Amino acid sequence: MAATPACGATGALISGNICEQTFTSGTSTFTPTASMTKIEVLLVGAGGTGADQPVTSSGYAAAGGGGDVKVVDFSGTTSAMTVTVSTPGTSGTVTDGTTTATVASGGNGTPGGSGTPSQGGSSGNGNTGALGIANSGNGGGGGAGGATGGPNGGAGVVVNTLVSASSLFTGDTNCYGGGGASGVTTVAPPIQGTATCGGGAPSDATSTALTAPVANSGGGGGGIDSPQALALRQGADGVVVIRWNAVTVPLTFDANGHGTAPATQIVAAGTAPTKPADPTAEGFAFGGWFTDASLTTPADFSAGLLAPTTFFAKWTPVLSATGVELNPTVITLSAGALIVGAALIVLARRRRREN
Protein backbone atom coordinates (compact mmCIF):
# COMPACT_ATOMS: atom_id res chain seq x y z
CA MET A 1 0.00 0.00 0.00
CA ALA A 2 1.55 3.24 -1.16
CA ALA A 3 1.73 6.42 0.89
CA THR A 4 -0.81 9.12 0.00
CA PRO A 5 -1.31 12.80 0.89
CA ALA A 6 -3.92 11.55 3.34
CA CYS A 7 -1.34 9.64 5.38
CA GLY A 8 1.93 11.53 5.01
CA ALA A 9 5.28 10.18 3.86
CA THR A 10 5.30 7.02 6.00
CA GLY A 11 1.67 5.94 6.31
CA ALA A 12 -0.46 3.83 4.00
CA LEU A 13 -4.18 4.34 3.44
CA ILE A 14 -5.87 1.04 4.32
CA SER A 15 -9.50 2.18 4.07
CA GLY A 16 -11.51 5.29 3.27
CA ASN A 17 -10.26 7.22 6.30
CA ILE A 18 -7.70 5.09 8.17
CA CYS A 19 -3.91 5.30 7.83
CA GLU A 20 -1.46 2.68 9.05
CA GLN A 21 2.26 2.22 9.66
CA THR A 22 3.75 -1.13 10.69
CA PHE A 23 6.99 -1.68 12.62
CA THR A 24 8.56 -5.15 12.46
CA SER A 25 11.97 -4.79 14.11
CA GLY A 26 14.21 -2.67 16.30
CA THR A 27 13.46 0.74 17.78
CA SER A 28 11.92 3.51 15.69
CA THR A 29 10.26 6.91 16.09
CA PHE A 30 6.75 7.88 15.05
CA THR A 31 5.90 11.59 15.04
CA PRO A 32 2.21 12.57 15.19
CA THR A 33 0.91 15.60 13.29
CA ALA A 34 -1.84 18.05 14.24
CA SER A 35 -4.30 16.35 11.89
CA MET A 36 -3.99 13.02 13.74
CA THR A 37 -6.82 13.53 16.20
CA LYS A 38 -7.21 9.79 16.73
CA ILE A 39 -4.23 7.44 17.20
CA GLU A 40 -4.37 3.80 18.27
CA VAL A 41 -1.54 1.30 18.62
CA LEU A 42 -1.57 -2.49 18.32
CA LEU A 43 1.28 -4.13 20.24
CA VAL A 44 2.18 -7.82 19.95
CA GLY A 45 4.81 -9.47 22.14
CA ALA A 46 7.20 -12.07 20.76
CA GLY A 47 6.62 -15.79 21.15
CA GLY A 48 8.56 -18.05 23.47
CA THR A 49 10.99 -20.68 22.20
CA GLY A 50 10.29 -24.41 22.10
CA ALA A 51 12.45 -26.61 24.32
CA ASP A 52 15.77 -27.91 23.00
CA GLN A 53 15.36 -31.65 23.50
CA PRO A 54 18.47 -33.67 24.32
CA VAL A 55 19.62 -36.41 21.99
CA THR A 56 18.63 -38.96 24.65
CA SER A 57 15.09 -37.54 24.87
CA SER A 58 12.38 -40.14 24.99
CA GLY A 59 8.88 -38.80 24.67
CA TYR A 60 9.37 -35.25 25.94
CA ALA A 61 8.31 -32.14 24.04
CA ALA A 62 7.53 -28.59 25.08
CA ALA A 63 6.54 -25.60 22.96
CA GLY A 64 6.83 -21.85 23.56
CA GLY A 65 4.00 -19.56 24.63
CA GLY A 66 2.51 -16.82 22.44
CA GLY A 67 3.22 -13.15 23.00
CA ASP A 68 0.87 -10.72 24.70
CA VAL A 69 -1.52 -8.74 22.42
CA LYS A 70 -3.18 -5.40 23.19
CA VAL A 71 -4.52 -2.21 21.59
CA VAL A 72 -3.76 1.11 23.32
CA ASP A 73 -5.32 4.52 22.60
CA PHE A 74 -2.76 7.32 22.15
CA SER A 75 -5.25 9.87 20.78
CA GLY A 76 -4.36 13.46 21.59
CA THR A 77 -0.63 12.97 21.87
CA THR A 78 1.56 15.42 19.97
CA SER A 79 4.89 14.11 21.21
CA ALA A 80 7.22 11.84 19.27
CA MET A 81 6.52 8.19 20.07
CA THR A 82 9.35 5.70 20.58
CA VAL A 83 8.46 2.25 19.22
CA THR A 84 10.34 -0.92 20.25
CA VAL A 85 9.36 -4.25 18.70
CA SER A 86 9.41 -7.27 21.00
CA THR A 87 11.85 -10.12 20.36
CA PRO A 88 11.88 -13.51 22.17
CA GLY A 89 12.67 -12.84 25.81
CA THR A 90 12.22 -9.05 25.59
CA SER A 91 9.24 -6.73 25.93
CA GLY A 92 7.76 -4.50 23.26
CA THR A 93 6.95 -0.89 24.10
CA VAL A 94 5.47 2.31 22.73
CA THR A 95 5.89 5.54 24.68
CA ASP A 96 5.33 9.24 24.08
CA GLY A 97 7.13 10.22 27.29
CA THR A 98 3.88 10.42 29.23
CA THR A 99 2.04 7.20 28.40
CA THR A 100 3.88 3.89 28.00
CA ALA A 101 2.31 0.69 26.68
CA THR A 102 4.14 -2.62 27.12
CA VAL A 103 3.65 -6.21 25.97
CA ALA A 104 5.60 -9.22 27.26
CA SER A 105 6.97 -12.06 25.19
CA GLY A 106 5.83 -15.62 25.75
CA GLY A 107 7.69 -18.03 28.01
CA ASN A 108 9.99 -20.76 26.74
CA GLY A 109 9.07 -24.43 26.86
CA THR A 110 10.84 -26.56 29.48
CA PRO A 111 12.04 -30.05 28.48
CA GLY A 112 11.14 -33.04 30.59
CA GLY A 113 13.33 -35.80 31.94
CA SER A 114 13.06 -39.15 33.63
CA GLY A 115 10.05 -38.80 35.90
CA THR A 116 9.73 -35.08 35.14
CA PRO A 117 7.06 -33.85 32.75
CA SER A 118 7.74 -31.22 30.14
CA GLN A 119 6.11 -27.80 30.49
CA GLY A 120 4.83 -25.63 27.67
CA GLY A 121 5.68 -21.96 28.01
CA SER A 122 3.08 -19.52 29.33
CA SER A 123 1.80 -16.74 27.09
CA GLY A 124 3.05 -13.20 27.53
CA ASN A 125 -0.18 -12.28 29.33
CA GLY A 126 -0.03 -15.23 31.72
CA ASN A 127 -2.09 -18.02 30.14
CA THR A 128 -0.42 -21.30 31.11
CA GLY A 129 1.12 -23.86 28.83
CA ALA A 130 0.32 -27.56 29.09
CA LEU A 131 2.09 -29.79 31.59
CA GLY A 132 3.22 -32.97 29.92
CA ILE A 133 3.06 -36.50 31.31
CA ALA A 134 6.18 -37.82 33.02
CA ASN A 135 8.35 -40.09 30.85
CA SER A 136 6.13 -39.84 27.75
CA GLY A 137 4.43 -36.46 27.73
CA ASN A 138 4.29 -33.20 25.81
CA GLY A 139 3.34 -29.62 26.47
CA GLY A 140 1.85 -27.13 24.06
CA GLY A 141 2.51 -23.45 24.67
CA GLY A 142 -0.12 -21.12 26.11
CA GLY A 143 -1.63 -18.53 23.78
CA ALA A 144 -2.54 -14.89 24.27
CA GLY A 145 -6.19 -15.89 23.95
CA GLY A 146 -6.14 -18.84 26.36
CA ALA A 147 -4.26 -21.72 27.98
CA THR A 148 -3.77 -25.16 26.48
CA GLY A 149 -4.32 -28.57 28.01
CA GLY A 150 -2.31 -30.81 25.69
CA PRO A 151 -0.04 -30.78 22.65
CA ASN A 152 -1.98 -28.08 20.77
CA GLY A 153 -0.94 -24.45 20.96
CA GLY A 154 -3.07 -22.14 23.04
CA ALA A 155 -5.45 -19.83 21.21
CA GLY A 156 -4.25 -16.51 19.91
CA VAL A 157 -6.19 -13.24 19.79
CA VAL A 158 -8.13 -11.76 16.87
CA VAL A 159 -7.50 -8.02 16.98
CA ASN A 160 -11.09 -6.83 16.55
CA THR A 161 -12.16 -8.77 19.64
CA LEU A 162 -10.08 -6.38 21.75
CA VAL A 163 -11.72 -3.13 20.65
CA SER A 164 -15.00 -1.25 20.53
CA ALA A 165 -17.03 -0.49 17.42
CA SER A 166 -15.52 3.00 17.18
CA SER A 167 -11.92 1.77 17.12
CA LEU A 168 -9.66 2.15 14.11
CA PHE A 169 -9.00 -1.60 14.46
CA THR A 170 -12.65 -2.66 14.31
CA GLY A 171 -12.20 -4.33 10.91
CA ASP A 172 -8.89 -6.03 11.72
CA THR A 173 -9.35 -9.82 11.67
CA ASN A 174 -5.65 -10.69 11.97
CA CYS A 175 -4.79 -13.13 14.75
CA TYR A 176 -1.61 -12.95 16.85
CA GLY A 177 -0.02 -14.61 19.86
CA GLY A 178 -0.85 -18.25 19.24
CA GLY A 179 1.00 -20.76 21.39
CA GLY A 180 3.42 -23.25 19.83
CA ALA A 181 2.38 -26.90 19.46
CA SER A 182 4.32 -30.01 20.42
CA GLY A 183 4.70 -33.50 19.00
CA VAL A 184 5.99 -36.89 20.15
CA THR A 185 7.26 -39.78 18.00
CA THR A 186 7.90 -42.37 20.70
CA VAL A 187 4.28 -43.25 21.28
CA ALA A 188 1.85 -45.06 19.01
CA PRO A 189 0.31 -43.40 17.19
CA PRO A 190 2.64 -40.37 17.18
CA ILE A 191 1.25 -37.18 18.71
CA GLN A 192 1.00 -34.16 16.44
CA GLY A 193 -0.20 -30.94 18.05
CA THR A 194 -1.62 -28.11 15.97
CA ALA A 195 -1.19 -24.37 16.33
CA THR A 196 -3.10 -21.32 15.16
CA CYS A 197 -2.46 -17.58 14.96
CA GLY A 198 1.16 -17.92 13.94
CA GLY A 199 2.43 -20.57 16.35
CA GLY A 200 5.06 -23.11 15.27
CA ALA A 201 4.14 -26.81 15.16
CA PRO A 202 5.20 -30.29 14.01
CA SER A 203 5.34 -30.21 10.23
CA ASP A 204 3.90 -33.70 9.64
CA ALA A 205 1.87 -36.46 11.26
CA THR A 206 4.97 -38.30 12.45
CA SER A 207 6.27 -35.21 14.32
CA THR A 208 9.82 -35.66 13.12
CA ALA A 209 10.32 -32.02 12.05
CA LEU A 210 9.08 -28.55 12.93
CA THR A 211 7.58 -25.64 11.03
CA ALA A 212 8.75 -22.27 12.34
CA PRO A 213 6.15 -19.77 13.56
CA VAL A 214 4.90 -17.06 11.20
CA ALA A 215 7.17 -14.01 11.15
CA ASN A 216 6.05 -11.09 13.37
CA SER A 217 3.00 -13.01 14.57
CA GLY A 218 4.09 -13.28 18.18
CA GLY A 219 3.57 -17.03 17.81
CA GLY A 220 5.36 -19.45 20.11
CA GLY A 221 7.92 -21.89 18.72
CA GLY A 222 6.98 -25.56 18.43
CA GLY A 223 8.66 -28.45 20.21
CA ILE A 224 9.19 -32.13 19.42
CA ASP A 225 11.04 -34.97 21.17
CA SER A 226 14.25 -34.65 19.15
CA PRO A 227 16.82 -31.86 18.74
CA GLN A 228 15.88 -29.10 16.26
CA ALA A 229 17.66 -25.99 15.02
CA LEU A 230 17.00 -22.81 17.00
CA ALA A 231 15.63 -21.10 13.87
CA LEU A 232 12.75 -23.60 13.86
CA ARG A 233 12.09 -23.64 17.61
CA GLN A 234 12.42 -19.93 18.28
CA GLY A 235 9.32 -17.82 18.82
CA ALA A 236 8.36 -15.20 16.27
CA ASP A 237 9.13 -11.53 16.85
CA GLY A 238 6.22 -9.30 17.75
CA VAL A 239 4.94 -6.31 15.80
CA VAL A 240 3.68 -2.77 16.40
CA VAL A 241 0.96 -1.29 14.17
CA ILE A 242 -0.03 2.37 14.50
CA ARG A 243 -3.28 3.61 12.98
CA TRP A 244 -4.63 7.15 12.75
CA ASN A 245 -7.34 9.12 10.99
CA ALA A 246 -6.56 10.18 7.44
CA VAL A 247 -6.52 13.79 6.23
CA THR A 248 -9.80 14.31 4.39
CA VAL A 249 -11.24 16.93 2.00
CA PRO A 250 -14.89 17.66 1.12
CA LEU A 251 -16.38 17.55 -2.38
CA THR A 252 -19.61 19.54 -2.69
CA PHE A 253 -21.99 19.70 -5.63
CA ASP A 254 -23.67 22.87 -6.92
CA ALA A 255 -26.92 22.04 -8.76
CA ASN A 256 -26.87 25.41 -10.51
CA GLY A 257 -30.51 26.18 -9.77
CA HIS A 258 -32.10 22.95 -11.02
CA GLY A 259 -32.83 19.56 -9.45
CA THR A 260 -31.30 18.39 -6.19
CA ALA A 261 -27.56 18.40 -5.57
CA PRO A 262 -25.96 15.09 -4.47
CA ALA A 263 -24.74 14.83 -0.89
CA THR A 264 -21.30 16.18 -0.05
CA GLN A 265 -18.57 13.53 -0.17
CA ILE A 266 -15.72 13.40 2.34
CA VAL A 267 -12.72 11.68 0.76
CA ALA A 268 -9.17 10.98 1.86
CA ALA A 269 -6.79 13.56 0.43
CA GLY A 270 -5.25 12.35 -2.80
CA THR A 271 -7.97 9.82 -3.55
CA ALA A 272 -10.69 10.01 -6.19
CA PRO A 273 -14.34 10.71 -5.32
CA THR A 274 -17.27 8.58 -6.40
CA LYS A 275 -19.33 9.76 -9.37
CA PRO A 276 -22.91 10.22 -8.13
CA ALA A 277 -26.05 9.39 -10.09
CA ASP A 278 -26.97 12.13 -12.55
CA PRO A 279 -29.47 14.62 -11.12
CA THR A 280 -32.71 15.35 -12.93
CA ALA A 281 -34.83 18.46 -13.38
CA GLU A 282 -38.10 18.96 -15.26
CA GLY A 283 -37.59 20.84 -18.52
CA PHE A 284 -33.80 20.41 -18.50
CA ALA A 285 -31.26 17.82 -19.60
CA PHE A 286 -28.24 17.27 -17.33
CA GLY A 287 -24.99 17.99 -19.17
CA GLY A 288 -22.38 16.77 -16.69
CA TRP A 289 -20.29 18.17 -13.82
CA PHE A 290 -17.71 20.91 -14.23
CA THR A 291 -14.94 22.23 -12.00
CA ASP A 292 -15.79 25.89 -12.60
CA ALA A 293 -18.95 27.98 -12.46
CA SER A 294 -18.46 29.04 -16.09
CA LEU A 295 -18.76 25.36 -17.09
CA THR A 296 -15.61 25.18 -19.20
CA THR A 297 -13.66 22.31 -17.57
CA PRO A 298 -15.36 18.92 -17.14
CA ALA A 299 -14.91 17.24 -13.77
CA ASP A 300 -12.66 14.15 -13.64
CA PHE A 301 -13.95 11.61 -11.14
CA SER A 302 -10.82 9.48 -11.53
CA ALA A 303 -8.47 12.20 -10.25
CA GLY A 304 -7.52 12.52 -6.59
CA LEU A 305 -8.67 15.57 -4.63
CA LEU A 306 -6.09 17.54 -2.68
CA ALA A 307 -8.24 20.44 -1.43
CA PRO A 308 -11.91 21.27 -0.76
CA THR A 309 -13.64 21.23 -4.15
CA THR A 310 -16.99 22.12 -5.70
CA PHE A 311 -18.39 20.64 -8.92
CA PHE A 312 -21.04 22.57 -10.89
CA ALA A 313 -23.94 21.07 -12.86
CA LYS A 314 -24.60 21.98 -16.49
CA TRP A 315 -28.20 22.07 -17.73
CA THR A 316 -29.77 22.47 -21.19
CA PRO A 317 -33.49 23.41 -21.65
CA VAL A 318 -35.62 20.80 -23.42
CA LEU A 319 -39.16 20.74 -24.94
CA SER A 320 -41.19 19.12 -22.20
CA ALA A 321 -43.48 17.24 -24.63
CA THR A 322 -40.74 15.80 -26.83
CA GLY A 323 -37.64 15.85 -24.68
CA VAL A 324 -35.79 17.61 -27.52
CA GLU A 325 -33.09 19.98 -26.36
CA LEU A 326 -33.64 23.60 -27.27
CA ASN A 327 -30.85 25.45 -29.04
CA PRO A 328 -30.64 28.97 -27.56
CA THR A 329 -29.42 30.36 -30.91
CA VAL A 330 -32.37 28.90 -32.79
CA ILE A 331 -34.75 30.18 -30.12
CA THR A 332 -33.33 33.71 -30.52
CA LEU A 333 -33.59 33.63 -34.32
CA SER A 334 -37.11 32.25 -34.20
CA ALA A 335 -38.23 34.93 -31.78
CA GLY A 336 -36.75 37.57 -34.05
CA ALA A 337 -38.56 36.16 -37.07
CA LEU A 338 -41.86 36.21 -35.21
CA ILE A 339 -41.39 39.86 -34.30
CA VAL A 340 -40.54 40.81 -37.90
CA GLY A 341 -43.53 38.83 -39.22
CA ALA A 342 -45.90 40.52 -36.78
CA ALA A 343 -44.59 43.92 -37.81
CA LEU A 344 -45.20 43.18 -41.49
CA ILE A 345 -48.79 42.09 -40.77
CA VAL A 346 -49.50 45.30 -38.87
CA LEU A 347 -48.00 47.36 -41.71
CA ALA A 348 -50.09 45.57 -44.33
CA ARG A 349 -53.35 46.16 -42.43
CA ARG A 350 -52.52 49.84 -42.01
CA ARG A 351 -51.97 50.26 -45.75
CA ARG A 352 -55.31 48.59 -46.53
CA ARG A 353 -57.12 51.02 -44.26
CA GLU A 354 -55.38 53.97 -45.88
CA ASN A 355 -56.44 52.81 -49.34
C-alpha positions in Angstrom: 0.0 0.0 0.0 1.6 3.2 -1.2 1.7 6.4 0.9 -0.8 9.1 0.0 -1.3 12.8 0.9 -3.9 11.6 3.3 -1.3 9.6 5.4 1.9 11.5 5.0 5.3 10.2 3.9 5.3 7.0 6.0 1.7 5.9 6.3 -0.5 3.8 4.0 -4.2 4.3 3.4 -5.9 1.0 4.3 -9.5 2.2 4.1 -11.5 5.3 3.3 -10.3 7.2 6.3 -7.7 5.1 8.2 -3.9 5.3 7.8 -1.5 2.7 9.1 2.3 2.2 9.7 3.8 -1.1 10.7 7.0 -1.7 12.6 8.6 -5.1 12.5 12.0 -4.8 14.1 14.2 -2.7 16.3 13.5 0.7 17.8 11.9 3.5 15.7 10.3 6.9 16.1 6.8 7.9 15.1 5.9 11.6 15.0 2.2 12.6 15.2 0.9 15.6 13.3 -1.8 18.0 14.2 -4.3 16.3 11.9 -4.0 13.0 13.7 -6.8 13.5 16.2 -7.2 9.8 16.7 -4.2 7.4 17.2 -4.4 3.8 18.3 -1.5 1.3 18.6 -1.6 -2.5 18.3 1.3 -4.1 20.2 2.2 -7.8 20.0 4.8 -9.5 22.1 7.2 -12.1 20.8 6.6 -15.8 21.1 8.6 -18.0 23.5 11.0 -20.7 22.2 10.3 -24.4 22.1 12.5 -26.6 24.3 15.8 -27.9 23.0 15.4 -31.6 23.5 18.5 -33.7 24.3 19.6 -36.4 22.0 18.6 -39.0 24.6 15.1 -37.5 24.9 12.4 -40.1 25.0 8.9 -38.8 24.7 9.4 -35.3 25.9 8.3 -32.1 24.0 7.5 -28.6 25.1 6.5 -25.6 23.0 6.8 -21.9 23.6 4.0 -19.6 24.6 2.5 -16.8 22.4 3.2 -13.1 23.0 0.9 -10.7 24.7 -1.5 -8.7 22.4 -3.2 -5.4 23.2 -4.5 -2.2 21.6 -3.8 1.1 23.3 -5.3 4.5 22.6 -2.8 7.3 22.2 -5.3 9.9 20.8 -4.4 13.5 21.6 -0.6 13.0 21.9 1.6 15.4 20.0 4.9 14.1 21.2 7.2 11.8 19.3 6.5 8.2 20.1 9.4 5.7 20.6 8.5 2.2 19.2 10.3 -0.9 20.2 9.4 -4.2 18.7 9.4 -7.3 21.0 11.9 -10.1 20.4 11.9 -13.5 22.2 12.7 -12.8 25.8 12.2 -9.0 25.6 9.2 -6.7 25.9 7.8 -4.5 23.3 6.9 -0.9 24.1 5.5 2.3 22.7 5.9 5.5 24.7 5.3 9.2 24.1 7.1 10.2 27.3 3.9 10.4 29.2 2.0 7.2 28.4 3.9 3.9 28.0 2.3 0.7 26.7 4.1 -2.6 27.1 3.7 -6.2 26.0 5.6 -9.2 27.3 7.0 -12.1 25.2 5.8 -15.6 25.8 7.7 -18.0 28.0 10.0 -20.8 26.7 9.1 -24.4 26.9 10.8 -26.6 29.5 12.0 -30.1 28.5 11.1 -33.0 30.6 13.3 -35.8 31.9 13.1 -39.2 33.6 10.0 -38.8 35.9 9.7 -35.1 35.1 7.1 -33.8 32.7 7.7 -31.2 30.1 6.1 -27.8 30.5 4.8 -25.6 27.7 5.7 -22.0 28.0 3.1 -19.5 29.3 1.8 -16.7 27.1 3.0 -13.2 27.5 -0.2 -12.3 29.3 0.0 -15.2 31.7 -2.1 -18.0 30.1 -0.4 -21.3 31.1 1.1 -23.9 28.8 0.3 -27.6 29.1 2.1 -29.8 31.6 3.2 -33.0 29.9 3.1 -36.5 31.3 6.2 -37.8 33.0 8.4 -40.1 30.8 6.1 -39.8 27.8 4.4 -36.5 27.7 4.3 -33.2 25.8 3.3 -29.6 26.5 1.8 -27.1 24.1 2.5 -23.4 24.7 -0.1 -21.1 26.1 -1.6 -18.5 23.8 -2.5 -14.9 24.3 -6.2 -15.9 24.0 -6.1 -18.8 26.4 -4.3 -21.7 28.0 -3.8 -25.2 26.5 -4.3 -28.6 28.0 -2.3 -30.8 25.7 0.0 -30.8 22.6 -2.0 -28.1 20.8 -0.9 -24.5 21.0 -3.1 -22.1 23.0 -5.5 -19.8 21.2 -4.3 -16.5 19.9 -6.2 -13.2 19.8 -8.1 -11.8 16.9 -7.5 -8.0 17.0 -11.1 -6.8 16.5 -12.2 -8.8 19.6 -10.1 -6.4 21.8 -11.7 -3.1 20.6 -15.0 -1.2 20.5 -17.0 -0.5 17.4 -15.5 3.0 17.2 -11.9 1.8 17.1 -9.7 2.1 14.1 -9.0 -1.6 14.5 -12.7 -2.7 14.3 -12.2 -4.3 10.9 -8.9 -6.0 11.7 -9.4 -9.8 11.7 -5.7 -10.7 12.0 -4.8 -13.1 14.7 -1.6 -12.9 16.9 0.0 -14.6 19.9 -0.8 -18.3 19.2 1.0 -20.8 21.4 3.4 -23.2 19.8 2.4 -26.9 19.5 4.3 -30.0 20.4 4.7 -33.5 19.0 6.0 -36.9 20.2 7.3 -39.8 18.0 7.9 -42.4 20.7 4.3 -43.3 21.3 1.8 -45.1 19.0 0.3 -43.4 17.2 2.6 -40.4 17.2 1.3 -37.2 18.7 1.0 -34.2 16.4 -0.2 -30.9 18.0 -1.6 -28.1 16.0 -1.2 -24.4 16.3 -3.1 -21.3 15.2 -2.5 -17.6 15.0 1.2 -17.9 13.9 2.4 -20.6 16.3 5.1 -23.1 15.3 4.1 -26.8 15.2 5.2 -30.3 14.0 5.3 -30.2 10.2 3.9 -33.7 9.6 1.9 -36.5 11.3 5.0 -38.3 12.4 6.3 -35.2 14.3 9.8 -35.7 13.1 10.3 -32.0 12.1 9.1 -28.5 12.9 7.6 -25.6 11.0 8.8 -22.3 12.3 6.1 -19.8 13.6 4.9 -17.1 11.2 7.2 -14.0 11.1 6.1 -11.1 13.4 3.0 -13.0 14.6 4.1 -13.3 18.2 3.6 -17.0 17.8 5.4 -19.4 20.1 7.9 -21.9 18.7 7.0 -25.6 18.4 8.7 -28.5 20.2 9.2 -32.1 19.4 11.0 -35.0 21.2 14.2 -34.6 19.1 16.8 -31.9 18.7 15.9 -29.1 16.3 17.7 -26.0 15.0 17.0 -22.8 17.0 15.6 -21.1 13.9 12.8 -23.6 13.9 12.1 -23.6 17.6 12.4 -19.9 18.3 9.3 -17.8 18.8 8.4 -15.2 16.3 9.1 -11.5 16.9 6.2 -9.3 17.7 4.9 -6.3 15.8 3.7 -2.8 16.4 1.0 -1.3 14.2 0.0 2.4 14.5 -3.3 3.6 13.0 -4.6 7.1 12.7 -7.3 9.1 11.0 -6.6 10.2 7.4 -6.5 13.8 6.2 -9.8 14.3 4.4 -11.2 16.9 2.0 -14.9 17.7 1.1 -16.4 17.6 -2.4 -19.6 19.5 -2.7 -22.0 19.7 -5.6 -23.7 22.9 -6.9 -26.9 22.0 -8.8 -26.9 25.4 -10.5 -30.5 26.2 -9.8 -32.1 23.0 -11.0 -32.8 19.6 -9.4 -31.3 18.4 -6.2 -27.6 18.4 -5.6 -26.0 15.1 -4.5 -24.7 14.8 -0.9 -21.3 16.2 0.0 -18.6 13.5 -0.2 -15.7 13.4 2.3 -12.7 11.7 0.8 -9.2 11.0 1.9 -6.8 13.6 0.4 -5.2 12.4 -2.8 -8.0 9.8 -3.6 -10.7 10.0 -6.2 -14.3 10.7 -5.3 -17.3 8.6 -6.4 -19.3 9.8 -9.4 -22.9 10.2 -8.1 -26.0 9.4 -10.1 -27.0 12.1 -12.5 -29.5 14.6 -11.1 -32.7 15.4 -12.9 -34.8 18.5 -13.4 -38.1 19.0 -15.3 -37.6 20.8 -18.5 -33.8 20.4 -18.5 -31.3 17.8 -19.6 -28.2 17.3 -17.3 -25.0 18.0 -19.2 -22.4 16.8 -16.7 -20.3 18.2 -13.8 -17.7 20.9 -14.2 -14.9 22.2 -12.0 -15.8 25.9 -12.6 -18.9 28.0 -12.5 -18.5 29.0 -16.1 -18.8 25.4 -17.1 -15.6 25.2 -19.2 -13.7 22.3 -17.6 -15.4 18.9 -17.1 -14.9 17.2 -13.8 -12.7 14.2 -13.6 -13.9 11.6 -11.1 -10.8 9.5 -11.5 -8.5 12.2 -10.2 -7.5 12.5 -6.6 -8.7 15.6 -4.6 -6.1 17.5 -2.7 -8.2 20.4 -1.4 -11.9 21.3 -0.8 -13.6 21.2 -4.1 -17.0 22.1 -5.7 -18.4 20.6 -8.9 -21.0 22.6 -10.9 -23.9 21.1 -12.9 -24.6 22.0 -16.5 -28.2 22.1 -17.7 -29.8 22.5 -21.2 -33.5 23.4 -21.6 -35.6 20.8 -23.4 -39.2 20.7 -24.9 -41.2 19.1 -22.2 -43.5 17.2 -24.6 -40.7 15.8 -26.8 -37.6 15.8 -24.7 -35.8 17.6 -27.5 -33.1 20.0 -26.4 -33.6 23.6 -27.3 -30.9 25.5 -29.0 -30.6 29.0 -27.6 -29.4 30.4 -30.9 -32.4 28.9 -32.8 -34.7 30.2 -30.1 -33.3 33.7 -30.5 -33.6 33.6 -34.3 -37.1 32.2 -34.2 -38.2 34.9 -31.8 -36.8 37.6 -34.0 -38.6 36.2 -37.1 -41.9 36.2 -35.2 -41.4 39.9 -34.3 -40.5 40.8 -37.9 -43.5 38.8 -39.2 -45.9 40.5 -36.8 -44.6 43.9 -37.8 -45.2 43.2 -41.5 -48.8 42.1 -40.8 -49.5 45.3 -38.9 -48.0 47.4 -41.7 -50.1 45.6 -44.3 -53.3 46.2 -42.4 -52.5 49.8 -42.0 -52.0 50.3 -45.7 -55.3 48.6 -46.5 -57.1 51.0 -44.3 -55.4 54.0 -45.9 -56.4 52.8 -49.3 
